[in-house]
Amino acid sequence: MNLYRITTTDDVRYEPLMRLFTDSFPENERRPRVWFDRLVREEQRFHCLAYGDGDAMLCYWDLACSSEGVERRFVYVEYLAVKEKLRGDGIGTRVMREFLSRMADVPVVLEVELPVCQLTQRRVGFYERLGLRLMPDFYVQPSYGVVPGLEMKLMVFAPCGMGGMTIGDMARVMHREVYGGSKK
């Protein structure tokens, strides 16, 4: 599987990814384009990965959390999207399996909508089949500036354990570094 990191908005794969991004996420769940562009160009902790010619994208943050005076690394997946006409063909599964295999020694956390309908339950099931666990904790995704924050759930992949971190520790770092620190 070829996942390519996009590090410039001039990359030929970038505009197809931005169309996929806009088509895949409602406005209240996506970062404004000007912020996204800046992250791709300037933020070393933010990784925007492309699969194919914009067939799929996975964006994640490489973060650290202090626990008992020790910095421990974790990864936050902010976005995963597959072109609508390719959904159901296994591309999302292949992208996530490849990504999770690269991150096998680091806890991975992501947000999902509350599993209250068939569609959101299927999304949670997708991640569970890949080895992620749905956390019972209350969680609110901070606002991207469009609407107030959204109640969501966190899911975690940690085959080697959490390294002393709690889901609350990770959520605090995400809120500060991803949502608060990226609006520059």
Secondary structure, 3 states (H helix, E strand, C coil): CCEEEECCCCCCCHHHHHHHHHHHCCHHHCCCHHHHHHHHHHCCCEEEEEECCCCEEEEEEEEEEEECCEEEEEEEEEEEEECHHHCCCCHHHHHHHHHHHHCCCCCEEEEEECCCCHHHHHHHHHHHHCCCEECCCCEEECCCCCCCCEEEEEEEECCCCCCCCCHHHHHHHHHHHHHHCCCC
